[in-house]
Amino acid sequence: MTQVTLVHSPPHGEVPFRSIGLACLQAALLARGHEAITIDLSLEEDRSGNDFYGEYIGHLSERVGAMGDGPDPRILMEVVRPELFAELLPVSRTILRKVEHHLPRLLATEGPLLFTVNTLTVYFAAAMASRLRAAGRRTAAGGPACTFPPLRNLLLRCGAFDAVVQGEGDLVVAPLVDALCSLPTPSVPGASWLEDGVVRSLPPVAPAALDALPMPSFLGTDVHDFVPILSSRGCPHRCSYCSEPSHWGCHRTRSPESVVAEMVERAGEYGCGDFHFHDDLINGDLAWLDRFTSLLIESGRGFRWESFCAPEGLSAARLGQMRRSGCVLLKLGVQSFSPRVLGLMGRPRNVSFARGAILDAARSGISMHFDMLTCFPGETDEDHRLNVEMIEGIFAERPDVYFSPNPFYLSLGSATMLEPDRYGMRLIDFDPDTLPAPAAEVVRASGRFPVSFASPIPREVVRQRLGELGGLLSRYGRDYLYLGKEKRDDGPARPRS
């Protein structure tokens, strides 16, 4: 039996969150006889009020209108090799202070340490893992950002990890741990590693049937306020701005019966009947959704649940059934109320249906939050005016709804990144020559990092449109910290279900 430490890195983000991915890894490790513990530094930082999410969003907002969610090689090299730099960025100094604070605790564990990384957490994770490796520990990383080959290469070449894994980690985590403990090269499916100065890789395993996997384990994780749950992996849509199609090969669901059975078991285990679905969307399969909500109503358990969703299929009758089944909050991906822009995004163009879903959900008693993606390449002033008028009309009928203004950004693996010419964009790669020579060599050997773009929409127009949408939030008391916000404070707390 091997002891394994699973690390959830800060910053935490803007919404209540637990890492369902680490819970799946923990379950897979326990099923194979390993001892697995989770250290959720992200949640600890958030609850202590020390999380640096606001500072990081402020840093990103300096480039709003011309930024992406991919890794910034400068920040990554600064936090992994700070001795190479005469001066560090403020956000890098913050990350390093937090790494030094938490390092003794992680050094006190035994066995390999596994990190999940995304666009927010990759810098802390790389900085921490590099120090653990320097102390003789073995480390590995996985997560959504690891589908990007240059990042995998950079995380290995900078010395942060022994292995970086793409694909569904719960299928290979046990053999990965075995390899980390006994072999110099962790050659398991989906893994990349550095061997004699060359990055070696094996393709990931085929996706598994979700009902065949063990139920996620939350041992060591605080779940008293809500229980994280996952009913599907992937998304059936192929929106041009989104990276999800590159992360998941297909959309798969668990059986509705297994999901309800897990909810019943969790409620008994934790004494908590509130569930947060971590799915990309809960209504990717409408027949599945109808069966699921029917089972919840029949159970009579009185559970409360919330999830991300898409407007499609959310009729008033279906929303009413969702509410009767315990749905209290939906986070709806709208992105635009312009049919023309929706077409550019590769989304359905039925604007009236999206508007109706928002209002019908609110009327049914479901708290409704919807996302807007302003300044998608090709959006005109008239398109923006349609968005503003539609939101004002929705607020006039239901001032209790909520929306999030987001500027378009370049998402790793999205169609906008892979085919920029199609959207009138030009990608701008990170210039390694802006780094000290040793750091530049590492970055150059890892690949090209598109960190910015030139768009048909000027950045001052992006800020203007964001400002108008933010003004709507302020007018209705819904203000909060978002990417590109001029006033950088947290604003009033976001409403919870």
Secondary structure, 3 states (H helix, E strand, C coil): CCEEEEEECCCCCCCCCCCHHHHHHHHHHHHCCCEEEEEEHHHHHHHHCCCCHHHHHHHHHCCCCCCECCCCHHHHHHHHCHHHCCCCCHHHHHHHHHHHHHHHHHHCCCCCEEEECCCCCHHHHHHHHHHHHHCCCCEEEECHHHHCHHHHHHHHHCCCCCEEECCCHHHCHHHHHHHHHHCCCCCCCCEEEEECCEEEECCCCCCCCHHHCCCCCCCCCCCCCCEEECCEECCCCCCCCCCHHHHCCCCEECCHHHHHHHHHHHHHHHCCCEEEECCCCCCCCHHHHHHHHHHHHHHCCCCEEEEEECCCCCCHHHHHHHHHCCEEEEEEEEECCCHHHHHHHCCCCCHHHHHHHHHHHHHHCCEEEEEEEECCCCCCHHHHHHHHHHHHHHHHHCCCCEEEEEECCECCCCHHHHCHHHHCCEEEECCHHHCCHHHHHHHHHHCCCEEEEECCCCHHHHHHHHHHHHHHHHHCCCCCCCCCCCCCCCCCCCCCC
